[in-house]
Amino acid sequence: MSLREKYFAGWGFRTNKPSFEPGEEISAFVTGHDGDAPVARIGDTILRVEGAPGDALDTRVRLRVDEFDDNDHHGTATYLETVGRSSF
């Protein structure tokens, strides 16, 4: 492996539309509501959060992805626990 390859090992570009697999567990901030359900936005990807407590807005939560549409970058996830609060 060359010095250049060693230096850039593990580097990659992030996307503004990440994809998720059903069953995958992630943490994200609850940023708003879609009707009566809280939503977590990760870039331009939107996950509708099922089972979140009423005070979930602006909190970091752990989620399990239930369904995800790779074309629209929308999906649903189940609330597992609150991980932290926002600092703003």
CNS distance restraints for C-alpha pairs under 8 A (distance, minus, plus):
assign (resid   1 and name CA) (resid   5 and name CA) 6.06 0.50 0.50
assign (resid   1 and name CA) (resid   6 and name CA) 6.52 0.50 0.50
assign (resid   2 and name CA) (resid   6 and name CA) 6.24 0.50 0.50
assign (resid   3 and name CA) (resid   7 and name CA) 6.15 0.50 0.50
assign (resid   4 and name CA) (resid   8 and name CA) 6.29 0.50 0.50
assign (resid   5 and name CA) (resid   9 and name CA) 5.82 0.50 0.50
assign (resid  15 and name CA) (resid  43 and name CA) 7.82 0.50 0.50
assign (resid  16 and name CA) (resid  42 and name CA) 7.59 0.50 0.50
assign (resid  16 and name CA) (resid  43 and name CA) 4.62 0.50 0.50
assign (resid  16 and name CA) (resid  44 and name CA) 5.69 0.50 0.50
assign (resid  16 and name CA) (resid  45 and name CA) 7.52 0.50 0.50
assign (resid  17 and name CA) (resid  42 and name CA) 7.45 0.50 0.50
assign (resid  17 and name CA) (resid  43 and name CA) 5.82 0.50 0.50
assign (resid  17 and name CA) (resid  44 and name CA) 5.21 0.50 0.50
assign (resid  17 and name CA) (resid  45 and name CA) 5.26 0.50 0.50
assign (resid  17 and name CA) (resid  73 and name CA) 6.61 0.50 0.50
assign (resid  18 and name CA) (resid  42 and name CA) 7.25 0.50 0.50
assign (resid  18 and name CA) (resid  43 and name CA) 7.32 0.50 0.50
assign (resid  18 and name CA) (resid  44 and name CA) 7.95 0.50 0.50
assign (resid  18 and name CA) (resid  45 and name CA) 6.41 0.50 0.50
assign (resid  18 and name CA) (resid  73 and name CA) 7.56 0.50 0.50
assign (resid  19 and name CA) (resid  45 and name CA) 7.71 0.50 0.50
assign (resid  19 and name CA) (resid  68 and name CA) 7.68 0.50 0.50
assign (resid  19 and name CA) (resid  70 and name CA) 6.19 0.50 0.50
assign (resid  19 and name CA) (resid  73 and name CA) 6.78 0.50 0.50
assign (resid  20 and name CA) (resid  24 and name CA) 6.74 0.50 0.50
assign (resid  20 and name CA) (resid  65 and name CA) 7.09 0.50 0.50
assign (resid  20 and name CA) (resid  68 and name CA) 6.49 0.50 0.50
assign (resid  20 and name CA) (resid  70 and name CA) 7.98 0.50 0.50
assign (resid  21 and name CA) (resid  65 and name CA) 6.76 0.50 0.50
assign (resid  21 and name CA) (resid  67 and name CA) 7.60 0.50 0.50
assign (resid  21 and name CA) (resid  68 and name CA) 6.76 0.50 0.50
assign (resid  22 and name CA) (resid  64 and name CA) 7.57 0.50 0.50
assign (resid  22 and name CA) (resid  65 and name CA) 4.95 0.50 0.50
assign (resid  22 and name CA) (resid  66 and name CA) 4.87 0.50 0.50
assign (resid  22 and name CA) (resid  67 and name CA) 5.48 0.50 0.50
assign (resid  22 and name CA) (resid  68 and name CA) 6.72 0.50 0.50
assign (resid  23 and name CA) (resid  64 and name CA) 5.75 0.50 0.50
assign (resid  23 and name CA) (resid  65 and name CA) 5.33 0.50 0.50
assign (resid  23 and name CA) (resid  66 and name CA) 6.11 0.50 0.50
assign (resid  24 and name CA) (resid  64 and name CA) 5.63 0.50 0.50
assign (resid  24 and name CA) (resid  65 and name CA) 5.49 0.50 0.50
assign (resid  25 and name CA) (resid  62 and name CA) 6.93 0.50 0.50
assign (resid  25 and name CA) (resid  63 and name CA) 5.48 0.50 0.50
assign (resid  25 and name CA) (resid  64 and name CA) 4.37 0.50 0.50
assign (resid  25 and name CA) (resid  65 and name CA) 6.35 0.50 0.50
assign (resid  26 and name CA) (resid  62 and name CA) 5.68 0.50 0.50
assign (resid  26 and name CA) (resid  63 and name CA) 5.37 0.50 0.50
assign (resid  26 and name CA) (resid  64 and name CA) 6.51 0.50 0.50
assign (resid  26 and name CA) (resid  65 and name CA) 7.80 0.50 0.50
assign (resid  27 and name CA) (resid  60 and name CA) 6.61 0.50 0.50
assign (resid  27 and name CA) (resid  61 and name CA) 5.38 0.50 0.50
assign (resid  27 and name CA) (resid  62 and name CA) 4.23 0.50 0.50
assign (resid  27 and name CA) (resid  63 and name CA) 5.93 0.50 0.50
assign (resid  27 and name CA) (resid  83 and name CA) 7.84 0.50 0.50
assign (resid  28 and name CA) (resid  40 and name CA) 6.30 0.50 0.50
assign (resid  28 and name CA) (resid  41 and name CA) 7.56 0.50 0.50
assign (resid  28 and name CA) (resid  42 and name CA) 7.10 0.50 0.50
assign (resid  28 and name CA) (resid  60 and name CA) 5.38 0.50 0.50
assign (resid  28 and name CA) (resid  61 and name CA) 5.61 0.50 0.50
assign (resid  28 and name CA) (resid  62 and name CA) 6.62 0.50 0.50
assign (resid  28 and name CA) (resid  63 and name CA) 7.56 0.50 0.50
assign (resid  29 and name CA) (resid  40 and name CA) 5.68 0.50 0.50
assign (resid  29 and name CA) (resid  41 and name CA) 7.19 0.50 0.50
assign (resid  29 and name CA) (resid  57 and name CA) 7.92 0.50 0.50
assign (resid  29 and name CA) (resid  58 and name CA) 6.16 0.50 0.50
assign (resid  29 and name CA) (resid  59 and name CA) 5.47 0.50 0.50
assign (resid  29 and name CA) (resid  60 and name CA) 4.25 0.50 0.50
assign (resid  29 and name CA) (resid  61 and name CA) 6.14 0.50 0.50
assign (resid  30 and name CA) (resid  38 and name CA) 6.53 0.50 0.50
assign (resid  30 and name CA) (resid  39 and name CA) 5.59 0.50 0.50
assign (resid  30 and name CA) (resid  40 and name CA) 4.37 0.50 0.50
assign (resid  30 and name CA) (resid  41 and name CA) 7.12 0.50 0.50
assign (resid  30 and name CA) (resid  56 and name CA) 6.40 0.50 0.50
assign (resid  30 and name CA) (resid  57 and name CA) 5.20 0.50 0.50
assign (resid  30 and name CA) (resid  58 and name CA) 5.36 0.50 0.50
assign (resid  30 and name CA) (resid  59 and name CA) 5.75 0.50 0.50
assign (resid  30 and name CA) (resid  60 and name CA) 6.45 0.50 0.50
assign (resid  30 and name CA) (resid  61 and name CA) 7.16 0.50 0.50
assign (resid  31 and name CA) (resid  38 and name CA) 7.55 0.50 0.50
assign (resid  31 and name CA) (resid  39 and name CA) 6.13 0.50 0.50
assign (resid  31 and name CA) (resid  40 and name CA) 5.48 0.50 0.50
assign (resid  31 and name CA) (resid  41 and name CA) 6.43 0.50 0.50
assign (resid  31 and name CA) (resid  57 and name CA) 5.98 0.50 0.50
assign (resid  31 and name CA) (resid  58 and name CA) 5.67 0.50 0.50
assign (resid  32 and name CA) (resid  38 and name CA) 5.72 0.50 0.50
assign (resid  32 and name CA) (resid  39 and name CA) 5.44 0.50 0.50
assign (resid  32 and name CA) (resid  40 and name CA) 7.10 0.50 0.50
assign (resid  32 and name CA) (resid  57 and name CA) 6.28 0.50 0.50
assign (resid  32 and name CA) (resid  58 and name CA) 7.86 0.50 0.50
assign (resid  33 and name CA) (resid  37 and name CA) 5.45 0.50 0.50
assign (resid  33 and name CA) (resid  38 and name CA) 4.21 0.50 0.50
assign (resid  33 and name CA) (resid  39 and name CA) 5.33 0.50 0.50
assign (resid  34 and name CA) (resid  38 and name CA) 6.19 0.50 0.50
assign (resid  34 and name CA) (resid  39 and name CA) 6.43 0.50 0.50
assign (resid  34 and name CA) (resid  48 and name CA) 7.44 0.50 0.50
assign (resid  37 and name CA) (resid  48 and name CA) 6.51 0.50 0.50
assign (resid  37 and name CA) (resid  49 and name CA) 6.41 0.50 0.50
assign (resid  37 and name CA) (resid  50 and name CA) 6.82 0.50 0.50
assign (resid  38 and name CA) (resid  48 and name CA) 6.15 0.50 0.50
assign (resid  38 and name CA) (resid  49 and name CA) 5.43 0.50 0.50
assign (resid  38 and name CA) (resid  50 and name CA) 7.53 0.50 0.50
assign (resid  38 and name CA) (resid  52 and name CA) 7.14 0.50 0.50
assign (resid  38 and name CA) (resid  56 and name CA) 7.52 0.50 0.50
assign (resid  38 and name CA) (resid  57 and name CA) 7.18 0.50 0.50
assign (resid  39 and name CA) (resid  46 and name CA) 6.61 0.50 0.50
assign (resid  39 and name CA) (resid  47 and name CA) 5.52 0.50 0.50
assign (resid  39 and name CA) (resid  48 and name CA) 4.49 0.50 0.50
assign (resid  39 and name CA) (resid  49 and name CA) 5.40 0.50 0.50
assign (resid  40 and name CA) (resid  46 and name CA) 5.86 0.50 0.50
assign (resid  40 and name CA) (resid  47 and name CA) 5.19 0.50 0.50
assign (resid  40 and name CA) (resid  48 and name CA) 6.54 0.50 0.50
assign (resid  40 and name CA) (resid  49 and name CA) 6.89 0.50 0.50
assign (resid  41 and name CA) (resid  45 and name CA) 5.63 0.50 0.50
assign (resid  41 and name CA) (resid  46 and name CA) 4.61 0.50 0.50
assign (resid  41 and name CA) (resid  47 and name CA) 6.36 0.50 0.50
assign (resid  42 and name CA) (resid  46 and name CA) 6.48 0.50 0.50
assign (resid  44 and name CA) (resid  73 and name CA) 7.45 0.50 0.50
assign (resid  45 and name CA) (resid  73 and name CA) 4.94 0.50 0.50
assign (resid  45 and name CA) (resid  74 and name CA) 5.88 0.50 0.50
assign (resid  46 and name CA) (resid  73 and name CA) 6.55 0.50 0.50
assign (resid  46 and name CA) (resid  74 and name CA) 4.92 0.50 0.50
assign (resid  46 and name CA) (resid  75 and name CA) 6.50 0.50 0.50
assign (resid  47 and name CA) (resid  74 and name CA) 5.74 0.50 0.50
assign (resid  47 and name CA) (resid  75 and name CA) 4.75 0.50 0.50
assign (resid  47 and name CA) (resid  76 and name CA) 5.03 0.50 0.50
assign (resid  47 and name CA) (resid  77 and name CA) 6.20 0.50 0.50
assign (resid  48 and name CA) (resid  74 and name CA) 7.84 0.50 0.50
assign (resid  48 and name CA) (resid  75 and name CA) 6.18 0.50 0.50
assign (resid  48 and name CA) (resid  76 and name CA) 4.57 0.50 0.50
assign (resid  48 and name CA) (resid  77 and name CA) 6.09 0.50 0.50
assign (resid  49 and name CA) (resid  63 and name CA) 7.81 0.50 0.50
assign (resid  49 and name CA) (resid  76 and name CA) 5.95 0.50 0.50
assign (resid  49 and name CA) (resid  77 and name CA) 4.99 0.50 0.50
assign (resid  49 and name CA) (resid  78 and name CA) 5.63 0.50 0.50
assign (resid  49 and name CA) (resid  79 and name CA) 6.12 0.50 0.50
assign (resid  50 and name CA) (resid  76 and name CA) 7.11 0.50 0.50
assign (resid  50 and name CA) (resid  77 and name CA) 6.07 0.50 0.50
assign (resid  50 and name CA) (resid  78 and name CA) 4.85 0.50 0.50
assign (resid  50 and name CA) (resid  79 and name CA) 5.99 0.50 0.50
assign (resid  51 and name CA) (resid  78 and name CA) 6.20 0.50 0.50
assign (resid  51 and name CA) (resid  79 and name CA) 5.49 0.50 0.50
assign (resid  52 and name CA) (resid  56 and name CA) 6.28 0.50 0.50
assign (resid  52 and name CA) (resid  78 and name CA) 7.65 0.50 0.50
assign (resid  52 and name CA) (resid  79 and name CA) 5.23 0.50 0.50
assign (resid  56 and name CA) (resid  61 and name CA) 7.94 0.50 0.50
assign (resid  56 and name CA) (resid  82 and name CA) 7.75 0.50 0.50
assign (resid  58 and name CA) (resid  85 and name CA) 6.68 0.50 0.50
assign (resid  58 and name CA) (resid  86 and name CA) 5.65 0.50 0.50
assign (resid  59 and name CA) (resid  82 and name CA) 6.91 0.50 0.50
assign (resid  59 and name CA) (resid  83 and name CA) 7.53 0.50 0.50
assign (resid  59 and name CA) (resid  84 and name CA) 5.84 0.50 0.50
assign (resid  59 and name CA) (resid  85 and name CA) 4.48 0.50 0.50
assign (resid  59 and name CA) (resid  86 and name CA) 5.54 0.50 0.50
assign (resid  60 and name CA) (resid  82 and name CA) 6.07 0.50 0.50
assign (resid  60 and name CA) (resid  83 and name CA) 5.35 0.50 0.50
assign (resid  60 and name CA) (resid  84 and name CA) 4.98 0.50 0.50
assign (resid  60 and name CA) (resid  85 and name CA) 5.91 0.50 0.50
assign (resid  60 and name CA) (resid  86 and name CA) 7.00 0.50 0.50
assign (resid  61 and name CA) (resid  79 and name CA) 7.08 0.50 0.50
assign (resid  61 and name CA) (resid  80 and name CA) 7.29 0.50 0.50
assign (resid  61 and name CA) (resid  81 and name CA) 5.70 0.50 0.50
assign (resid  61 and name CA) (resid  82 and name CA) 4.32 0.50 0.50
assign (resid  61 and name CA) (resid  83 and name CA) 5.04 0.50 0.50
assign (resid  61 and name CA) (resid  84 and name CA) 6.97 0.50 0.50
assign (resid  62 and name CA) (resid  79 and name CA) 6.40 0.50 0.50
assign (resid  62 and name CA) (resid  80 and name CA) 5.43 0.50 0.50
assign (resid  62 and name CA) (resid  81 and name CA) 5.37 0.50 0.50
assign (resid  62 and name CA) (resid  82 and name CA) 6.29 0.50 0.50
assign (resid  62 and name CA) (resid  83 and name CA) 6.44 0.50 0.50
assign (resid  63 and name CA) (resid  77 and name CA) 5.94 0.50 0.50
assign (resid  63 and name CA) (resid  78 and name CA) 5.48 0.50 0.50
assign (resid  63 and name CA) (resid  79 and name CA) 4.85 0.50 0.50
assign (resid  63 and name CA) (resid  80 and name CA) 5.38 0.50 0.50
assign (resid  63 and name CA) (resid  81 and name CA) 7.44 0.50 0.50
assign (resid  64 and name CA) (resid  77 and name CA) 5.32 0.50 0.50
assign (resid  64 and name CA) (resid  78 and name CA) 5.22 0.50 0.50
assign (resid  64 and name CA) (resid  79 and name CA) 6.79 0.50 0.50
assign (resid  64 and name CA) (resid  80 and name CA) 6.99 0.50 0.50
assign (resid  65 and name CA) (resid  75 and name CA) 7.56 0.50 0.50
assign (resid  65 and name CA) (resid  76 and name CA) 6.18 0.50 0.50
assign (resid  65 and name CA) (resid  77 and name CA) 4.15 0.50 0.50
assign (resid  65 and name CA) (resid  78 and name CA) 6.45 0.50 0.50
assign (resid  66 and name CA) (resid  75 and name CA) 7.46 0.50 0.50
assign (resid  66 and name CA) (resid  76 and name CA) 5.56 0.50 0.50
assign (resid  66 and name CA) (resid  77 and name CA) 4.98 0.50 0.50
assign (resid  66 and name CA) (resid  78 and name CA) 6.76 0.50 0.50
assign (resid  67 and name CA) (resid  75 and name CA) 5.24 0.50 0.50
assign (resid  67 and name CA) (resid  76 and name CA) 5.29 0.50 0.50
assign (resid  67 and name CA) (resid  77 and name CA) 6.95 0.50 0.50
assign (resid  68 and name CA) (resid  73 and name CA) 6.99 0.50 0.50
assign (resid  68 and name CA) (resid  74 and name CA) 5.98 0.50 0.50
assign (resid  68 and name CA) (resid  75 and name CA) 4.14 0.50 0.50
assign (resid  68 and name CA) (resid  76 and name CA) 6.59 0.50 0.50
assign (resid  69 and name CA) (resid  73 and name CA) 5.49 0.50 0.50
assign (resid  69 and name CA) (resid  74 and name CA) 5.60 0.50 0.50
assign (resid  69 and name CA) (resid  75 and name CA) 6.02 0.50 0.50
assign (resid  70 and name CA) (resid  74 and name CA) 7.44 0.50 0.50
